[in-house]
Amino acid sequence: MSKAVICGIPFTIMDVREDFDPFGKTDARAATIKVFSGCSPEQREATLVHEWCHAVLMCNGVSHEEAQVAVLSTELYRQGFRIEIIEDEPSKSKEKR
């Protein structure tokens, strides 16, 4: 699992086998973003931008309807916006091996 800080909150990003409509799902209360593991690398990046938009709007109590989020996230992705991913650090027990 990896993380992304959104509105000062560390969100856990999980690649899951569940097939979402279309590729991801955000739960701001649980601070999680789930992404369908069958996505191509490009689709995963676009999905993360899309779900980031949902998370930002949810965390600020703003409407996050799909049509508006899709327009905004598509343009952000097209302009080169990407989500900074923080990989989990290996545990100390793994480092000693």
N, C-alpha and C positions, 0 to 999 in steps of 0.2 A: 504494500500500500504506500501511497505517497500523499503529500499534503499540498495545499495552496492556501495562502492567507487571503481571505476575502473580508473586507470591512473590519480588519483587525482580528478576525476569527479564523483559527486554523481549521480548514475543512479537510476531511479525509476523502481522498479520491480512490475509488475502488473499481477495478475492472471486474465485471461480473458477466456470467453467461446468460443472464436474463435478457430477453430481447425487448427493449423498450420502444416506445413510440415517440420519436423514431429511434434515437440512439442513447439517450441519457435521462437521468432523473436527479433532481436536487431536493434535498430535505434540509432547509435552513435550521429547523429546530434541532435536528440531530447533527448538523454541520457535516453533512455527507453529500458527495456527488458520486453517483454510480454511472459508469459508462459501459456500454455493451462491448464485451471483449472481442467480438468479431469485426470491429471497425478497422478500416485501414488506418495507417498512421495519420494521414491527412484528415480523415473523417473524425478521428479521435481528437485532434487539435481543434477542429471546427466545433465539435460537440462540447469540448471543455469551455470554449469561448461562449457558446450558447448557454451552457449551464451556469457559468460565471455571471452572465447577465441576469439570469433568474435569481441567483443567490444575492447579488447586490441589491436588486429591487426588493426581494423578500426581506432582507435585513433592514431595509429602510422603510418598510411598510408601504411600498408603492406597488400599484397593480403590475402584475407580471404576466399579462396575457400572451399567449403563444405567438400571435401574429406580430405584435410589437417587438417581442424578444427576438423573433426570427429575423426581422428586418434589421434591427440593431446589431445583432451578433454576426450576421452575414457580412455587413459592411465593415465591422471591426476586423473580422477575419481577413477580408479582402484587402484591408489597409495594412495588414501585417501584425495586428495585435495578437499576442499569444499569452497564455497563462504561465506564470512562473511556477514550476513544480519543485517542491522540496522533497527529495527522496528521504525515506526513513534511514537513519543512520544504523549501520549494523551494530548489533549488541556486542558488548565487550567479550562475551563468551565466544562469539564467532570470530572476533578479531584475534584472539589468542591462538586459534588453530593454524 
